[in-house]
């Protein structure tokens, strides 16, 4: 079974009720529109472990949350949105209204009342105009900061074409295009990688605001380091030196920060452990049964089959081939 991929298309008045229900599945709010009779919309949800990617296209509408609604909401979820078409006007509590246009990224949680107006655009007739957006929902616990620590950047628009924000925006667009191709084994890891990108983006914005404590800065740096490693496990040249250079820090500082944030585990040990874990998952995936063991190792940056076999046995107590045979036998119901 691959990543969970759902799609719903809605039209006319009864379609708007379906849309209202779909939106309220992801956040506590009220949804309204001036023209339920001509409302059109589509929504896709892609499950990436604890992370959900949402791709939506819809007519103009309004989404609101009162103080009472906010108290009932789940404050432990962040919502990141990349606007692709149309515009948003977002008011959170007593804060000034923020206007977002295509290319803007913003992040919010549900702990504050809000009023979001979405305005459709396009050269087609008004009834066919749309707002297009990609959303990302994930638990607060996946970031190294609390909602209070992110207060300085929540609800603000950031241009998705610059710095880490640009990398994140490109990644979200790529996930939207290719996410449904992901298998169940890969999906949670892709979810982790995209949250690491979110952490890198927010760390950059918080640093610009002077809103990060030293502890939070170190946590954000460690998250960025882990994300970089995850994205480059396939590269046999990946090493602590490469990681340090990519983050413009010394090798000794890399080891100190990573050790503090990872219960003393070294960077090299974490790279090795992540590679073995990725390979282990591939070996247990029935859809990859035709891929030779040495190719599984190579796709995760381990070019020498003998090194892979020795490290794998030390970690899991079986050779890679023995492990694959056992897992595939169990998956086939023969165990």
SELOBA-689503 format. One record per residue (C-alpha): x, y, z; residue in three letters; chain; residue number from 1. Coordinates in steps of 0.2 Angstrom, whole numbers, always signed. Example, Ala and Ser with C-alpha at 12.3 -4.5 7.8 and 13.67 -1.06 7.14 Angstrom:
<sites>
{east->+62; north->-22; up->+39; residuo->ALA; cadena->A; num->1}
{east->+68; north->-5; up->+36; residuo->SER; cadena->A; num->2}
</sites>
This chain:
<sites>
{east->+0; north->+0; up->+0; residuo->UNK; cadena->A; num->1}
{east->+7; north->+17; up->-5; residuo->UNK; cadena->A; num->2}
{east->+5; north->+34; up->+3; residuo->UNK; cadena->A; num->3}
{east->-13; north->+37; up->+7; residuo->UNK; cadena->A; num->4}
{east->-20; north->+48; up->-7; residuo->UNK; cadena->A; num->5}
{east->-38; north->+54; up->-7; residuo->UNK; cadena->A; num->6}
{east->-47; north->+66; up->-19; residuo->UNK; cadena->A; num->7}
{east->-64; north->+74; up->-18; residuo->UNK; cadena->A; num->8}
{east->-72; north->+85; up->-31; residuo->UNK; cadena->A; num->9}
{east->-87; north->+96; up->-27; residuo->UNK; cadena->A; num->10}
{east->-99; north->+106; up->-36; residuo->UNK; cadena->A; num->11}
{east->-115; north->+116; up->-33; residuo->UNK; cadena->A; num->12}
{east->-124; north->+118; up->-16; residuo->UNK; cadena->A; num->13}
{east->-122; north->+100; up->-9; residuo->UNK; cadena->A; num->14}
{east->-104; north->+101; up->-15; residuo->UNK; cadena->A; num->15}
{east->-100; north->+116; up->-4; residuo->UNK; cadena->A; num->16}
{east->-107; north->+106; up->+11; residuo->UNK; cadena->A; num->17}
{east->-94; north->+92; up->+6; residuo->UNK; cadena->A; num->18}
{east->-81; north->+105; up->+5; residuo->UNK; cadena->A; num->19}
{east->-85; north->+113; up->+22; residuo->UNK; cadena->A; num->20}
{east->-84; north->+95; up->+30; residuo->UNK; cadena->A; num->21}
{east->-67; north->+92; up->+21; residuo->UNK; cadena->A; num->22}
{east->-60; north->+108; up->+28; residuo->UNK; cadena->A; num->23}
{east->-66; north->+105; up->+46; residuo->UNK; cadena->A; num->24}
{east->-58; north->+88; up->+46; residuo->UNK; cadena->A; num->25}
{east->-41; north->+97; up->+47; residuo->UNK; cadena->A; num->26}
{east->-45; north->+112; up->+58; residuo->UNK; cadena->A; num->27}
{east->-59; north->+119; up->+69; residuo->UNK; cadena->A; num->28}
{east->-67; north->+133; up->+60; residuo->UNK; cadena->A; num->29}
{east->-83; north->+139; up->+51; residuo->UNK; cadena->A; num->30}
{east->-83; north->+140; up->+32; residuo->UNK; cadena->A; num->31}
{east->-94; north->+151; up->+21; residuo->UNK; cadena->A; num->32}
{east->-96; north->+158; up->+4; residuo->UNK; cadena->A; num->33}
{east->-107; north->+170; up->-5; residuo->UNK; cadena->A; num->34}
{east->-112; north->+159; up->-19; residuo->UNK; cadena->A; num->35}
{east->-115; north->+141; up->-13; residuo->UNK; cadena->A; num->36}
{east->-124; north->+138; up->-29; residuo->UNK; cadena->A; num->37}
{east->-109; north->+140; up->-40; residuo->UNK; cadena->A; num->38}
{east->-95; north->+134; up->-28; residuo->UNK; cadena->A; num->39}
{east->-82; north->+123; up->-36; residuo->UNK; cadena->A; num->40}
{east->-68; north->+115; up->-27; residuo->UNK; cadena->A; num->41}
{east->-56; north->+100; up->-26; residuo->UNK; cadena->A; num->42}
{east->-45; north->+94; up->-12; residuo->UNK; cadena->A; num->43}
{east->-32; north->+80; up->-12; residuo->UNK; cadena->A; num->44}
{east->-24; north->+73; up->+4; residuo->UNK; cadena->A; num->45}
{east->-8; north->+64; up->+5; residuo->UNK; cadena->A; num->46}
{east->-3; north->+55; up->+21; residuo->UNK; cadena->A; num->47}
{east->+16; north->+56; up->+24; residuo->UNK; cadena->A; num->48}
{east->+17; north->+47; up->+41; residuo->UNK; cadena->A; num->49}
{east->+12; north->+61; up->+54; residuo->UNK; cadena->A; num->50}
{east->+12; north->+74; up->+41; residuo->UNK; cadena->A; num->51}
{east->-2; north->+78; up->+29; residuo->UNK; cadena->A; num->52}
{east->+0; north->+87; up->+12; residuo->UNK; cadena->A; num->53}
{east->-16; north->+95; up->+6; residuo->UNK; cadena->A; num->54}
{east->-18; north->+102; up->-12; residuo->UNK; cadena->A; num->55}
{east->-34; north->+112; up->-14; residuo->UNK; cadena->A; num->56}
{east->-42; north->+122; up->-28; residuo->UNK; cadena->A; num->57}
{east->-58; north->+132; up->-24; residuo->UNK; cadena->A; num->58}
{east->-69; north->+146; up->-27; residuo->UNK; cadena->A; num->59}
{east->-68; north->+162; up->-16; residuo->UNK; cadena->A; num->60}
{east->-74; north->+158; up->+2; residuo->UNK; cadena->A; num->61}
{east->-71; north->+164; up->+20; residuo->UNK; cadena->A; num->62}
{east->-64; north->+153; up->+35; residuo->UNK; cadena->A; num->63}
{east->-66; north->+159; up->+52; residuo->UNK; cadena->A; num->64}
{east->-62; north->+153; up->+70; residuo->UNK; cadena->A; num->65}
{east->-69; north->+162; up->+85; residuo->UNK; cadena->A; num->66}
{east->-62; north->+162; up->+103; residuo->UNK; cadena->A; num->67}
{east->-73; north->+148; up->+108; residuo->UNK; cadena->A; num->68}
{east->-69; north->+138; up->+92; residuo->UNK; cadena->A; num->69}
{east->-50; north->+141; up->+96; residuo->UNK; cadena->A; num->70}
{east->-52; north->+134; up->+113; residuo->UNK; cadena->A; num->71}
{east->-59; north->+118; up->+106; residuo->UNK; cadena->A; num->72}
{east->-46; north->+117; up->+92; residuo->UNK; cadena->A; num->73}
{east->-31; north->+106; up->+93; residuo->UNK; cadena->A; num->74}
{east->-16; north->+118; up->+98; residuo->UNK; cadena->A; num->75}
{east->-4; north->+104; up->+94; residuo->UNK; cadena->A; num->76}
{east->-4; north->+106; up->+75; residuo->UNK; cadena->A; num->77}
{east->+5; north->+118; up->+63; residuo->UNK; cadena->A; num->78}
{east->-2; north->+123; up->+46; residuo->UNK; cadena->A; num->79}
{east->+10; north->+129; up->+33; residuo->UNK; cadena->A; num->80}
{east->+2; north->+136; up->+17; residuo->UNK; cadena->A; num->81}
{east->+10; north->+140; up->+0; residuo->UNK; cadena->A; num->82}
{east->-2; north->+151; up->-10; residuo->UNK; cadena->A; num->83}
{east->-1; north->+147; up->-29; residuo->UNK; cadena->A; num->84}
{east->-16; north->+157; up->-36; residuo->UNK; cadena->A; num->85}
{east->-28; north->+170; up->-29; residuo->UNK; cadena->A; num->86}
{east->-25; north->+180; up->-13; residuo->UNK; cadena->A; num->87}
{east->-28; north->+178; up->+5; residuo->UNK; cadena->A; num->88}
{east->-32; north->+191; up->+18; residuo->UNK; cadena->A; num->89}
{east->-29; north->+184; up->+36; residuo->UNK; cadena->A; num->90}
{east->-33; north->+192; up->+52; residuo->UNK; cadena->A; num->91}
{east->-27; north->+183; up->+68; residuo->UNK; cadena->A; num->92}
{east->-34; north->+190; up->+85; residuo->UNK; cadena->A; num->93}
{east->-30; north->+208; up->+87; residuo->UNK; cadena->A; num->94}
{east->-15; north->+208; up->+75; residuo->UNK; cadena->A; num->95}
{east->-15; north->+218; up->+59; residuo->UNK; cadena->A; num->96}
{east->-22; north->+210; up->+43; residuo->UNK; cadena->A; num->97}
{east->-9; north->+201; up->+32; residuo->UNK; cadena->A; num->98}
{east->-12; north->+200; up->+13; residuo->UNK; cadena->A; num->99}
{east->-4; north->+185; up->+4; residuo->UNK; cadena->A; num->100}
{east->-2; north->+184; up->-15; residuo->UNK; cadena->A; num->101}
{east->+5; north->+169; up->-25; residuo->UNK; cadena->A; num->102}
{east->+22; north->+163; up->-20; residuo->UNK; cadena->A; num->103}
{east->+19; north->+168; up->-1; residuo->UNK; cadena->A; num->104}
{east->+22; north->+155; up->+13; residuo->UNK; cadena->A; num->105}
{east->+14; north->+157; up->+30; residuo->UNK; cadena->A; num->106}
{east->+13; north->+146; up->+46; residuo->UNK; cadena->A; num->107}
{east->-1; north->+146; up->+59; residuo->UNK; cadena->A; num->108}
{east->-7; north->+135; up->+73; residuo->UNK; cadena->A; num->109}
{east->-26; north->+135; up->+79; residuo->UNK; cadena->A; num->110}
{east->-23; north->+143; up->+96; residuo->UNK; cadena->A; num->111}
{east->-29; north->+160; up->+91; residuo->UNK; cadena->A; num->112}
{east->-46; north->+166; up->+83; residuo->UNK; cadena->A; num->113}
{east->-44; north->+170; up->+64; residuo->UNK; cadena->A; num->114}
{east->-53; north->+177; up->+49; residuo->UNK; cadena->A; num->115}
{east->-47; north->+171; up->+32; residuo->UNK; cadena->A; num->116}
{east->-54; north->+178; up->+16; residuo->UNK; cadena->A; num->117}
{east->-49; north->+169; up->+0; residuo->UNK; cadena->A; num->118}
{east->-51; north->+178; up->-16; residuo->UNK; cadena->A; num->119}
{east->-51; north->+169; up->-32; residuo->UNK; cadena->A; num->120}
{east->-43; north->+175; up->-48; residuo->UNK; cadena->A; num->121}
{east->-41; north->+171; up->-66; residuo->UNK; cadena->A; num->122}
{east->-46; north->+177; up->-84; residuo->UNK; cadena->A; num->123}
{east->-60; north->+164; up->-85; residuo->UNK; cadena->A; num->124}
{east->-78; north->+169; up->-80; residuo->UNK; cadena->A; num->125}
{east->-80; north->+173; up->-62; residuo->UNK; cadena->A; num->126}
{east->-89; north->+156; up->-59; residuo->UNK; cadena->A; num->127}
{east->-73; north->+147; up->-65; residuo->UNK; cadena->A; num->128}
{east->-60; north->+157; up->-55; residuo->UNK; cadena->A; num->129}
{east->-50; north->+148; up->-42; residuo->UNK; cadena->A; num->130}
{east->-39; north->+150; up->-27; residuo->UNK; cadena->A; num->131}
{east->-25; north->+137; up->-28; residuo->UNK; cadena->A; num->132}
{east->-14; north->+132; up->-13; residuo->UNK; cadena->A; num->133}
{east->-3; north->+118; up->-5; residuo->UNK; cadena->A; num->134}
{east->-5; north->+115; up->+13; residuo->UNK; cadena->A; num->135}
{east->+6; north->+105; up->+26; residuo->UNK; cadena->A; num->136}
{east->-1; north->+100; up->+43; residuo->UNK; cadena->A; num->137}
{east->+10; north->+91; up->+56; residuo->UNK; cadena->A; num->138}
{east->+11; north->+90; up->+75; residuo->UNK; cadena->A; num->139}
{east->+19; north->+104; up->+85; residuo->UNK; cadena->A; num->140}
{east->+31; north->+91; up->+93; residuo->UNK; cadena->A; num->141}
{east->+40; north->+89; up->+76; residuo->UNK; cadena->A; num->142}
{east->+48; north->+106; up->+77; residuo->UNK; cadena->A; num->143}
{east->+60; north->+112; up->+90; residuo->UNK; cadena->A; num->144}
{east->+49; north->+127; up->+96; residuo->UNK; cadena->A; num->145}
{east->+33; north->+129; up->+104; residuo->UNK; cadena->A; num->146}
{east->+19; north->+140; up->+96; residuo->UNK; cadena->A; num->147}
{east->+24; north->+154; up->+108; residuo->UNK; cadena->A; num->148}
{east->+41; north->+154; up->+102; residuo->UNK; cadena->A; num->149}
{east->+35; north->+155; up->+84; residuo->UNK; cadena->A; num->150}
{east->+23; north->+169; up->+88; residuo->UNK; cadena->A; num->151}
{east->+35; north->+182; up->+80; residuo->UNK; cadena->A; num->152}
{east->+33; north->+173; up->+63; residuo->UNK; cadena->A; num->153}
{east->+16; north->+166; up->+64; residuo->UNK; cadena->A; num->154}
{east->+3; north->+173; up->+52; residuo->UNK; cadena->A; num->155}
{east->+15; north->+183; up->+42; residuo->UNK; cadena->A; num->156}
{east->+19; north->+181; up->+23; residuo->UNK; cadena->A; num->157}
{east->+36; north->+176; up->+17; residuo->UNK; cadena->A; num->158}
{east->+41; north->+175; up->-1; residuo->UNK; cadena->A; num->159}
{east->+43; north->+157; up->-6; residuo->UNK; cadena->A; num->160}
{east->+57; north->+161; up->-19; residuo->UNK; cadena->A; num->161}
{east->+71; north->+166; up->-8; residuo->UNK; cadena->A; num->162}
{east->+83; north->+156; up->+3; residuo->UNK; cadena->A; num->163}
{east->+77; north->+141; up->+12; residuo->UNK; cadena->A; num->164}
{east->+59; north->+147; up->+9; residuo->UNK; cadena->A; num->165}
{east->+62; north->+145; up->-10; residuo->UNK; cadena->A; num->166}
{east->+69; north->+127; up->-7; residuo->UNK; cadena->A; num->167}
{east->+54; north->+123; up->+4; residuo->UNK; cadena->A; num->168}
{east->+42; north->+130; up->-9; residuo->UNK; cadena->A; num->169}
{east->+50; north->+119; up->-23; residuo->UNK; cadena->A; num->170}
{east->+49; north->+104; up->-12; residuo->UNK; cadena->A; num->171}
{east->+31; north->+106; up->-9; residuo->UNK; cadena->A; num->172}
{east->+27; north->+108; up->-28; residuo->UNK; cadena->A; num->173}
{east->+37; north->+92; up->-31; residuo->UNK; cadena->A; num->174}
{east->+28; north->+83; up->-18; residuo->UNK; cadena->A; num->175}
{east->+11; north->+89; up->-25; residuo->UNK; cadena->A; num->176}
{east->+17; north->+82; up->-42; residuo->UNK; cadena->A; num->177}
{east->+25; north->+66; up->-37; residuo->UNK; cadena->A; num->178}
{east->+18; north->+62; up->-19; residuo->UNK; cadena->A; num->179}
{east->+6; north->+49; up->-25; residuo->UNK; cadena->A; num->180}
{east->+20; north->+39; up->-32; residuo->UNK; cadena->A; num->181}
{east->+27; north->+36; up->-15; residuo->UNK; cadena->A; num->182}
{east->+26; north->+19; up->-6; residuo->UNK; cadena->A; num->183}
{east->+21; north->+16; up->+12; residuo->UNK; cadena->A; num->184}
{east->+39; north->+13; up->+16; residuo->UNK; cadena->A; num->185}
{east->+46; north->+30; up->+9; residuo->UNK; cadena->A; num->186}
{east->+31; north->+41; up->+14; residuo->UNK; cadena->A; num->187}
{east->+35; north->+44; up->+32; residuo->UNK; cadena->A; num->188}
{east->+53; north->+48; up->+28; residuo->UNK; cadena->A; num->189}
{east->+48; north->+60; up->+15; residuo->UNK; cadena->A; num->190}
{east->+36; north->+68; up->+28; residuo->UNK; cadena->A; num->191}
{east->+51; north->+70; up->+40; residuo->UNK; cadena->A; num->192}
{east->+62; north->+78; up->+27; residuo->UNK; cadena->A; num->193}
{east->+49; north->+91; up->+23; residuo->UNK; cadena->A; num->194}
{east->+47; north->+95; up->+41; residuo->UNK; cadena->A; num->195}
{east->+66; north->+97; up->+42; residuo->UNK; cadena->A; num->196}
{east->+65; north->+110; up->+28; residuo->UNK; cadena->A; num->197}
{east->+51; north->+119; up->+37; residuo->UNK; cadena->A; num->198}
{east->+62; north->+120; up->+52; residuo->UNK; cadena->A; num->199}
{east->+76; north->+127; up->+42; residuo->UNK; cadena->A; num->200}
{east->+65; north->+140; up->+34; residuo->UNK; cadena->A; num->201}
{east->+58; north->+145; up->+51; residuo->UNK; cadena->A; num->202}
{east->+75; north->+145; up->+59; residuo->UNK; cadena->A; num->203}
{east->+81; north->+158; up->+46; residuo->UNK; cadena->A; num->204}
{east->+65; north->+169; up->+48; residuo->UNK; cadena->A; num->205}
{east->+67; north->+168; up->+67; residuo->UNK; cadena->A; num->206}
{east->+85; north->+173; up->+67; residuo->UNK; cadena->A; num->207}
{east->+81; north->+188; up->+56; residuo->UNK; cadena->A; num->208}
{east->+68; north->+193; up->+69; residuo->UNK; cadena->A; num->209}
{east->+81; north->+190; up->+83; residuo->UNK; cadena->A; num->210}
{east->+68; north->+179; up->+91; residuo->UNK; cadena->A; num->211}
{east->+78; north->+163; up->+94; residuo->UNK; cadena->A; num->212}
{east->+86; north->+159; up->+111; residuo->UNK; cadena->A; num->213}
{east->+103; north->+151; up->+110; residuo->UNK; cadena->A; num->214}
{east->+95; north->+134; up->+115; residuo->UNK; cadena->A; num->215}
{east->+82; north->+136; up->+101; residuo->UNK; cadena->A; num->216}
{east->+96; north->+141; up->+88; residuo->UNK; cadena->A; num->217}
{east->+105; north->+125; up->+93; residuo->UNK; cadena->A; num->218}
{east->+89; north->+115; up->+91; residuo->UNK; cadena->A; num->219}
{east->+86; north->+122; up->+74; residuo->UNK; cadena->A; num->220}
{east->+103; north->+120; up->+68; residuo->UNK; cadena->A; num->221}
{east->+102; north->+101; up->+73; residuo->UNK; cadena->A; num->222}
{east->+86; north->+99; up->+64; residuo->UNK; cadena->A; num->223}
{east->+94; north->+107; up->+49; residuo->UNK; cadena->A; num->224}
{east->+109; north->+95; up->+50; residuo->UNK; cadena->A; num->225}
{east->+97; north->+80; up->+51; residuo->UNK; cadena->A; num->226}
{east->+87; north->+86; up->+36; residuo->UNK; cadena->A; num->227}
{east->+103; north->+88; up->+26; residuo->UNK; cadena->A; num->228}
{east->+109; north->+71; up->+30; residuo->UNK; cadena->A; num->229}
{east->+92; north->+63; up->+26; residuo->UNK; cadena->A; num->230}
{east->+92; north->+71; up->+9; residuo->UNK; cadena->A; num->231}
{east->+109; north->+66; up->+5; residuo->UNK; cadena->A; num->232}
{east->+110; north->+48; up->+11; residuo->UNK; cadena->A; num->233}
{east->+111; north->+42; up->-6; residuo->UNK; cadena->A; num->234}
{east->+128; north->+51; up->-9; residuo->UNK; cadena->A; num->235}
{east->+143; north->+40; up->-4; residuo->UNK; cadena->A; num->236}
{east->+153; north->+56; up->-1; residuo->UNK; cadena->A; num->237}
{east->+142; north->+61; up->+13; residuo->UNK; cadena->A; num->238}
{east->+152; north->+64; up->+28; residuo->UNK; cadena->A; num->239}
{east->+153; north->+75; up->+44; residuo->UNK; cadena->A; num->240}
{east->+165; north->+87; up->+34; residuo->UNK; cadena->A; num->241}
{east->+152; north->+88; up->+20; residuo->UNK; cadena->A; num->242}
{east->+138; north->+92; up->+33; residuo->UNK; cadena->A; num->243}
{east->+149; north->+105; up->+41; residuo->UNK; cadena->A; num->244}
{east->+153; north->+114; up->+25; residuo->UNK; cadena->A; num->245}
{east->+135; north->+114; up->+20; residuo->UNK; cadena->A; num->246}
{east->+131; north->+123; up->+36; residuo->UNK; cadena->A; num->247}
{east->+146; north->+135; up->+36; residuo->UNK; cadena->A; num->248}
{east->+152; north->+129; up->+53; residuo->UNK; cadena->A; num->249}
{east->+168; north->+120; up->+58; residuo->UNK; cadena->A; num->250}
{east->+169; north->+101; up->+60; residuo->UNK; cadena->A; num->251}
{east->+172; north->+103; up->+79; residuo->UNK; cadena->A; num->252}
{east->+156; north->+114; up->+81; residuo->UNK; cadena->A; num->253}
{east->+146; north->+102; up->+71; residuo->UNK; cadena->A; num->254}
{east->+151; north->+88; up->+83; residuo->UNK; cadena->A; num->255}
{east->+148; north->+98; up->+98; residuo->UNK; cadena->A; num->256}
{east->+130; north->+104; up->+93; residuo->UNK; cadena->A; num->257}
{east->+125; north->+87; up->+86; residuo->UNK; cadena->A; num->258}
{east->+131; north->+78; up->+102; residuo->UNK; cadena->A; num->259}
{east->+121; north->+90; up->+113; residuo->UNK; cadena->A; num->260}
{east->+105; north->+88; up->+103; residuo->UNK; cadena->A; num->261}
{east->+107; north->+69; up->+100; residuo->UNK; cadena->A; num->262}
{east->+111; north->+62; up->+117; residuo->UNK; cadena->A; num->263}
{east->+129; north->+60; up->+113; residuo->UNK; cadena->A; num->264}
{east->+127; north->+51; up->+96; residuo->UNK; cadena->A; num->265}
{east->+140; north->+56; up->+83; residuo->UNK; cadena->A; num->266}
{east->+136; north->+63; up->+66; residuo->UNK; cadena->A; num->267}
{east->+145; north->+48; up->+58; residuo->UNK; cadena->A; num->268}
{east->+136; north->+35; up->+68; residuo->UNK; cadena->A; num->269}
{east->+119; north->+44; up->+64; residuo->UNK; cadena->A; num->270}
{east->+123; north->+44; up->+46; residuo->UNK; cadena->A; num->271}
{east->+127; north->+25; up->+47; residuo->UNK; cadena->A; num->272}
{east->+112; north->+21; up->+57; residuo->UNK; cadena->A; num->273}
{east->+100; north->+30; up->+45; residuo->UNK; cadena->A; num->274}
{east->+108; north->+22; up->+30; residuo->UNK; cadena->A; num->275}
{east->+106; north->+5; up->+37; residuo->UNK; cadena->A; num->276}
{east->+88; north->+9; up->+43; residuo->UNK; cadena->A; num->277}
{east->+83; north->+14; up->+25; residuo->UNK; cadena->A; num->278}
{east->+91; north->-1; up->+18; residuo->UNK; cadena->A; num->279}
{east->+82; north->-12; up->+30; residuo->UNK; cadena->A; num->280}
{east->+66; north->-5; up->+25; residuo->UNK; cadena->A; num->281}
{east->+69; north->-8; up->+7; residuo->UNK; cadena->A; num->282}
{east->+74; north->-26; up->+10; residuo->UNK; cadena->A; num->283}
{east->+57; north->-29; up->+18; residuo->UNK; cadena->A; num->284}
{east->+48; north->-20; up->+4; residuo->UNK; cadena->A; num->285}
{east->+40; north->-34; up->-7; residuo->UNK; cadena->A; num->286}
{east->+39; north->-21; up->-22; residuo->UNK; cadena->A; num->287}
{east->+59; north->-21; up->-21; residuo->UNK; cadena->A; num->288}
{east->+61; north->-39; up->-20; residuo->UNK; cadena->A; num->289}
{east->+70; north->-39; up->-38; residuo->UNK; cadena->A; num->290}
{east->+83; north->-26; up->-33; residuo->UNK; cadena->A; num->291}
{east->+99; north->-35; up->-28; residuo->UNK; cadena->A; num->292}
{east->+105; north->-33; up->-10; residuo->UNK; cadena->A; num->293}
{east->+121; north->-23; up->-16; residuo->UNK; cadena->A; num->294}
{east->+110; north->-11; up->-26; residuo->UNK; cadena->A; num->295}
{east->+99; north->-8; up->-11; residuo->UNK; cadena->A; num->296}
{east->+115; north->-4; up->-1; residuo->UNK; cadena->A; num->297}
{east->+122; north->+7; up->-16; residuo->UNK; cadena->A; num->298}
{east->+105; north->+17; up->-17; residuo->UNK; cadena->A; num->299}
{east->+109; north->+23; up->+1; residuo->UNK; cadena->A; num->300}
{east->+127; north->+28; up->-1; residuo->UNK; cadena->A; num->301}
{east->+135; north->+11; up->+4; residuo->UNK; cadena->A; num->302}
{east->+145; north->+6; up->-12; residuo->UNK; cadena->A; num->303}
{east->+155; north->-9; up->-4; residuo->UNK; cadena->A; num->304}
{east->+143; north->-24; up->-2; residuo->UNK; cadena->A; num->305}
{east->+155; north->-32; up->+11; residuo->UNK; cadena->A; num->306}
{east->+155; north->-16; up->+22; residuo->UNK; cadena->A; num->307}
{east->+136; north->-16; up->+21; residuo->UNK; cadena->A; num->308}
{east->+134; north->-35; up->+25; residuo->UNK; cadena->A; num->309}
{east->+146; north->-33; up->+40; residuo->UNK; cadena->A; num->310}
{east->+137; north->-17; up->+47; residuo->UNK; cadena->A; num->311}
{east->+120; north->-24; up->+44; residuo->UNK; cadena->A; num->312}
{east->+123; north->-40; up->+53; residuo->UNK; cadena->A; num->313}
{east->+131; north->-31; up->+68; residuo->UNK; cadena->A; num->314}
{east->+115; north->-20; up->+68; residuo->UNK; cadena->A; num->315}
{east->+101; north->-33; up->+65; residuo->UNK; cadena->A; num->316}
{east->+109; north->-50; up->+69; residuo->UNK; cadena->A; num->317}
{east->+106; north->-56; up->+51; residuo->UNK; cadena->A; num->318}
{east->+114; north->-54; up->+35; residuo->UNK; cadena->A; num->319}
{east->+105; north->-43; up->+23; residuo->UNK; cadena->A; num->320}
{east->+99; north->-58; up->+12; residuo->UNK; cadena->A; num->321}
{east->+93; north->-68; up->+27; residuo->UNK; cadena->A; num->322}
{east->+84; north->-53; up->+34; residuo->UNK; cadena->A; num->323}
{east->+75; north->-50; up->+17; residuo->UNK; cadena->A; num->324}
{east->+70; north->-69; up->+15; residuo->UNK; cadena->A; num->325}
{east->+63; north->-68; up->+33; residuo->UNK; cadena->A; num->326}
{east->+53; north->-52; up->+30; residuo->UNK; cadena->A; num->327}
{east->+47; north->-57; up->+13; residuo->UNK; cadena->A; num->328}
{east->+41; north->-74; up->+19; residuo->UNK; cadena->A; num->329}
{east->+32; north->-66; up->+34; residuo->UNK; cadena->A; num->330}
{east->+24; north->-53; up->+22; residuo->UNK; cadena->A; num->331}
{east->+18; north->-67; up->+11; residuo->UNK; cadena->A; num->332}
{east->+9; north->-76; up->+25; residuo->UNK; cadena->A; num->333}
{east->+21; north->-91; up->+25; residuo->UNK; cadena->A; num->334}
{east->+29; north->-88; up->+42; residuo->UNK; cadena->A; num->335}
</sites>
